[in-house]
Amino acid sequence: MTSIVTTTQPVPISDAPLLAVLLRNRVCDGFPSPAEDFGDQRIDLTQVLVTHAQATYFLRASGTSMVEAGIFDNDILVVDRAIKPRHGHIVVAIVDGNFAVQQFYQRQGRTKLKAANPTFPDIEPKEGQMIEVWGVVTSTIKQFKV
């Protein structure tokens, strides 16, 4: 199971903008056109990544159970607690007191959490076990080694 590693209690992101420069050019995987201008504009990453600021948290993923969904060890998850989870959503859930990131499965009265790695089993609630969906993952932030 992929768990979320947090050293303290999660705290929602602030309302302060996260500003960055967005170049107008798109990145090609071939040769860029030398005729294009390098214009730029400022964007607020909170407007791009966050819908509900007071209900949005950043958590770091740990493990490999979601690699086929594009979530890798050490990725930063953007988690919105204001979104009601639906079938197919990637969610952060609390399973036996631990955070886990999995795909939410809810069909024909059955609810389970599915890994996006065939070497990991699905998490199906056992008799008396409670699985609480804590929030819906809306984005991931990846960092590459440099």
C-alpha positions in Angstrom: 0.0 0.0 0.0 1.3 3.5 -0.8 1.2 5.6 2.3 1.5 9.3 2.7 4.4 10.5 4.7 3.7 13.5 6.9 5.8 14.6 9.8 3.1 16.8 11.3 -0.7 17.2 11.1 -1.7 18.3 7.6 -2.4 22.0 7.3 -4.4 23.5 4.4 -2.5 25.7 2.0 -2.6 29.4 2.5 -4.5 31.9 0.4 -1.3 33.5 -0.6 -0.6 33.3 -4.3 2.2 31.0 -5.6 3.5 33.1 -8.5 5.6 31.8 -11.4 6.4 33.0 -14.9 4.7 31.2 -17.7 6.3 31.5 -21.1 3.9 31.8 -24.0 5.8 29.2 -26.0 4.9 25.5 -25.7 7.6 23.0 -25.3 8.1 20.8 -28.3 9.8 17.5 -28.3 11.3 18.4 -31.6 13.1 21.6 -32.6 11.5 24.9 -31.5 10.7 27.5 -34.0 13.3 30.3 -33.9 10.6 32.7 -35.1 8.5 32.5 -32.0 8.7 35.3 -29.4 9.6 34.5 -25.9 6.8 36.5 -24.3 5.8 35.7 -20.8 3.1 36.3 -18.2 2.8 35.7 -14.5 0.5 32.9 -13.4 -0.8 32.1 -9.9 -0.2 28.4 -9.3 -2.9 28.3 -6.7 -5.4 29.3 -9.4 -4.2 26.4 -11.6 -3.9 23.8 -8.9 -6.4 24.8 -6.2 -10.1 25.1 -6.3 -10.9 25.1 -2.5 -8.0 26.8 -0.7 -9.2 26.1 2.8 -9.8 22.4 2.0 -6.6 21.7 -0.1 -3.5 20.1 1.3 -0.1 19.1 -0.1 1.0 15.6 0.9 4.1 13.6 -0.2 3.6 10.1 -1.7 5.7 7.2 -0.6 5.8 3.9 -2.3 5.0 2.4 -5.7 1.4 1.2 -5.6 0.2 4.0 -7.9 2.9 4.1 -10.6 0.6 3.1 -13.4 -1.5 6.2 -12.6 1.6 8.3 -12.8 2.1 8.8 -9.1 5.6 7.9 -8.0 7.6 7.8 -4.7 8.2 11.3 -3.4 5.6 13.1 -5.7 3.7 15.8 -4.0 -0.1 15.2 -4.1 -2.6 18.1 -4.2 -5.5 16.8 -2.2 -8.9 18.6 -2.1 -11.1 17.5 0.9 -14.1 19.5 -0.4 -14.7 17.2 -3.4 -17.0 14.3 -3.0 -15.2 11.1 -4.1 -16.7 9.3 -7.1 -15.9 6.0 -8.8 -12.5 6.3 -10.5 -11.1 9.2 -8.5 -7.6 8.9 -7.0 -8.1 9.4 -3.3 -6.3 9.7 -0.1 -8.0 7.3 2.4 -7.4 6.4 6.0 -7.0 2.6 6.3 -6.4 1.2 9.8 -5.2 4.6 11.0 -2.7 5.1 8.1 -3.0 7.3 5.0 -3.1 5.5 1.7 -3.4 6.8 -1.9 -5.5 4.5 -4.2 -8.1 4.6 -6.9 -11.7 4.7 -5.5 -13.9 1.9 -6.7 -17.6 2.0 -6.0 -19.9 -0.2 -8.0 -23.0 -2.4 -7.3 -22.9 -1.6 -3.6 -19.2 -2.6 -3.3 -16.5 -0.1 -2.2 -12.8 -0.8 -2.4 -9.5 0.9 -3.0 -7.5 -0.2 -6.1 -3.8 0.0 -6.6 -2.4 1.1 -9.9 0.3 -1.5 -9.8 -0.6 -5.2 -10.4 1.8 -6.3 -7.6 -0.4 -4.7 -4.9 -3.7 -6.1 -3.8 -6.9 -4.1 -3.7 -8.0 -2.9 -0.3 -11.5 -4.2 0.5 -13.0 -3.4 3.9 -13.1 -6.5 6.2 -15.9 -7.1 8.7 -16.0 -4.1 11.1 -13.2 -2.3 9.3 -13.7 1.3 8.4 -12.1 2.9 5.4 -12.5 6.7 5.4 -11.9 8.7 2.2 -9.9 11.7 3.4 -9.7 13.7 0.2 -9.5 13.6 -3.6 -6.2 13.9 -5.4 -6.5 16.6 -8.0 -2.9 17.0 -9.2 0.6 15.8 -8.6 3.8 17.8 -8.5 7.0 16.0 -9.6 10.5 17.0 -8.9 13.4 15.7 -11.0 16.9 15.2 -9.8 19.3 17.8 -11.1 
